[in-house]
Amino acid sequence: MSTLKRFLVLLPLLTLAGIAHAQTYLLVPDSGNDRILALDPNTGAIINANFITDLNFTTPIQAIDSGRGTILVSDQVVNSVREYSYSGAFLGTVVGSAQGISNLRGIAVRGGSLYISVGGGTLAGTVQRYDLTTNTLSTFATLPTASASPWNILFRTNDVLITDSTSDDIERFDLSGTYLGKYYNSNGSTELNFPQQLVTRSNGNLVVSGFSLPTAIYEYTGVNSGTQVATYAPGLGVRGVWELGNGELIYSAGTRLERINTTTNTTTSILNQVGASFRHFSIVTLSSSAPEPGTLGLLALGVAGLGLARQRRDS
């Protein structure tokens, strides 16, 4: 077989090896230790406790996929969204106080734009839309409550849900930012209080973290409006919540990362570290054009084989 033909035979194998290396992580910031942790999205087990570290972090809230091969991290006190490579290198500040952003919390990316929940400054009570291509800022949505304090943004197929810790409600907007009404209207005392992160479960229901008493994770059914169907009360101030691949819910509560079995209502500790302050969860799938170890091994074997074939032919 000719050298060219041998290479063409090996090429699909090399390509598959590179693709197979793409790795999905569940990321969660620890604002107490200036880091982002990478967790197993199926079990919540810690894969890398220092996936991203930056002493310039003050209060990182959420780390998300930018959609352009990087990671975006919102920092509530630094008043900025910072960008990092998949290897954890700081690339720069995307948007921040220079654009009037203050006291930002949860973020989301959709259609090449970054959406930012803003709790302070002249833009308080809004979700701002930042075009990542043109670097322009505009108001996407204004929450209806006076002194509204948005925390987390969830894009669904036909609408957007935003948590408001002032009204203790979940507000609903269409995809252009027009207000549609309340998804859930809480009394804020015996129900959802200080909602932060909200996500959709695999069964289509919504789960929301309630930070203040009666602190709990609340589950709702319904598309346009929510009906509470379950409460999971770990007895801790819940900030972040996510459904794992094994069907359990992982949640963050101060120094703790735990998961809860929603059938038995039993919890399992993942990490309890003094000084830690865990926040919101997000899924990130990392990929790289650089050959990984498995790819390099195959490449080396391929080159060696080509060289041997060349030697035999020459001899």
Sequence and secondary structure as in RCSB ss.txt:
>XXXX:A:sequence
MSTLKRFLVLLPLLTLAGIAHAQTYLLVPDSGNDRILALDPNTGAIINANFITDLNFTTPIQAIDSGRGTILVSD
QVVNSVREYSYSGAFLGTVVGSAQGISNLRGIAVRGGSLYISVGGGTLAGTVQRYDLTTNTLSTFATLPTASASP
WNILFRTNDVLITDSTSDDIERFDLSGTYLGKYYNSNGSTELNFPQQLVTRSNGNLVVSGFSLPTAIYEYTGVNS
GTQVATYAPGLGVRGVWELGNGELIYSAGTRLERINTTTNTTTSILNQVGASFRHFSIVTLSSSAPEPGTLGLLA
LGVAGLGLARQRRDS
>XXXX:A:secstr
  HHHHHHHHHHHHHHHHHHT EEEEEEEETTTTEEEEE TTT  EEEEEEEE TT SSEEEEEE SSSSEEEEE
TTTTEEEEE TT  EEEEEEEGGGT EEEEEEEEETTEEEEEEEEGGGTTEEEEEETTTTEEEEEEE SSTT  E
EEEEE SS EEEEETTTTEEEEE TTS EEEEEE   SSSS  SEEEEEE TTS EEEEE SSS EEEEEE SSS
 EEEEEE  SS    EEE TTS EEEEETTEEEEEETTTTEEEEEEE TT  B   EEEEE  SS  HHHHHHHH
HHHHHHHHHHHHHH 
